[in-house]
Amino acid sequence: MRFCQLNIAKRKNAWDNLCQDISKSSKSTIFMITEPYLISKTGKVPKLPQGYLSYGENFSRGIIIAHKSLELWFTPEFTSLDCTTCKLVI
């Protein structure tokens, strides 16, 4: 299990670089992203590499990205626009 925390500073080129890194990384890596690049109309993240999911509220300032093979459960009761939480089932 590996954790990676990055601040993308809402930049598209940083997001594109992150997607390249995600596609090269181990499927057991969980990415914790602050200030993600979001689609302005929907507040959602752009397309991720195949097999990866994002967790967080629309227009969130913090998201979690992980491969779908990891059992992450989004926990909305502990999530806000500033903080995203998930439960990892081991």
N, C-alpha and C positions, 0 to 999 in steps of 0.2 A: 504494500500500500504506500502510495506516495501522494503528498499534498503540495500544491503549487499555488501561491498567492501572488496575484499581479494587479497593478493598477493600469488600466488601459487608457485612462484620461479621455474617454469618449472619442478616440481617434480611430478612423476607419483603417488606416494603414497598420496601426497596432493590433486591431482586431484581426486583420488578414494574416499578420505574422503569428498571432496566437492560434488561429485555425491551422496553419501549417505545423506549428509545434504540437498541437493536439493530435493531428493525424500521424505524427512520428512517435508519439509518446506511448507508454505502456497503457493498456486498457484499465489498469488498476490505479491510475492517477486521477485525483479529484482536484479540479481547478476552482479556486475561490477568487472571483474577479470583482474588483471595485471599479466604479465609474465605467461600466461597459459601454461599448458602442451599441446604440439602439436604433431601430427604425423609427423615425420621428413621428409618424402618424399612429403607429400601433404601440410603441413602447416595448416591443419585443426584440430579441436578439436576431441578427441575420442568420442565414443558414449555417449550420454547424457541420463538421465532417460526419460522414455516415456512421450511424450507431451511437452518436452522442446526444445527450439531452441537457437542456438548461432548466434550472429551477429558480424561481423568484417571481415576484409580482411584476406586472407591466409597469414600465418606467422606474424600475428598481435601481438603486445605486449600488447594489451588491447582488451578484448572482453566483450560483454554483453550477459547474459543468462537469458531467461525469458520463462514462460509457454506460449504455443501458444494461450491460451485464452485471453492474454493481447494483445491489438492492438499496437504492436511496429512496427514502420516503419523504416527500415534501411535508413540512410541518407548518402550516399556515398560522396556527395559533401563536407561534413564536417568531413570525416573520413580519417585517414592516418594509417600507421603501428603503430604509437604511440598512437593514439586516435580513439576510436570508438564512434559514435553517433547514436542515434535513437530518433525518435519522438514518444511519447506516446499519443495515441488518447484516450481521455476520453469522 
